[in-house]
Structure formats: C-alpha cells, structure tokens
C-alpha cells in the first residue's frame, strides 16, 4: 500500500472518539460522532459527485475534476472502513485475491443473499 494511504489511514484512526478525536476540531471525528448513517450518506453524496464528474469529463471537462471527486470518495470510504475496524490494506489484499479471476466468475461465486 502506498505510504500516503497508510498515513491517511493512521490519521483517520487517530480521529476515532476512543483515540481522543474531537468533533469540535476534526471533520473525521465529527463524522464518527454522528454515526454510521452520516458516513454512509457522505459516501452516497461523493459517489454521485464522482459519477457526475465522469460525465463532465466525458463531455470535455478537465479530468482533474474526476480525480478530485474520486479522492473524496476514497477518503470517505476509508472513514467507513475505519469505523468497522477495517483497513485499506485489507481492501488491497482482497483485490489481489481477485487478480486473474474473471469478474463474471467472481460475482457468480459469491454467496447468494
């Protein structure tokens, strides 16, 4: 995992209430304090903004807009992972596990819910 992701994950972890995160001074601590639904809502917003940025880029907008929105989406996804004591490295490990496996086959092998 990149050093940047490791450092960001460590900062996010330090903002948890049990590690002294202060909602008055930290955006991430404020998200944690508001609870899961606030984090999920933010991810939904960022996902929509990412989709809209991609559509704008497709229509000729500056691609940096898509990078900016994707960074926001990844950031908020990392906050959600931390909320459930998961790490970016675990996501990377899961992607590595899937490497070389057809997406169609991987999806078909998932347990049916």
Buried (B, 14 or more C-beta within 10 A) or exposed (E): EEEEBEEBBEEBBBBBEEEEBEBEEBEBBBBBBEEEEBBEEBBEEBBEBBEEBBEBBEEEEEEEBBEBBBEBBBBBBBBBBBBEEEBBEEBEEEEEEEEEEEEEEEEEEEEEE
